[in-house]
């Protein structure tokens, strides 16, 4: 339905931008990313964008499952997949 409506697509983009902004602001308020490193404006923006994509991916999976799967577990699965993908080269011992 959203794919066929420019108005709904725009609304979804606006909502996504609002979520990204809220995550960005929360990261800056928190001030740390892993308990040791400071979060700067640039890294907070990047993490917020990635988090928004992960949330949307988990939401899409939840919709596709017609609510038969727990959203939190789907989000955990998406986050684990993202983490595994980002650290794949580190785990293999190959130089970048």
Buried (B, 14 or more C-beta within 10 A) or exposed (E): EEEEEEEEEEEBEEEBEEBBEEBBEEBBEEEEBEEEEEBEEEBBBEBBBBBBBBBBBBBEBBEEEEEEBEBEEBBEBBBEEBEEEEEEEEEEEEEE
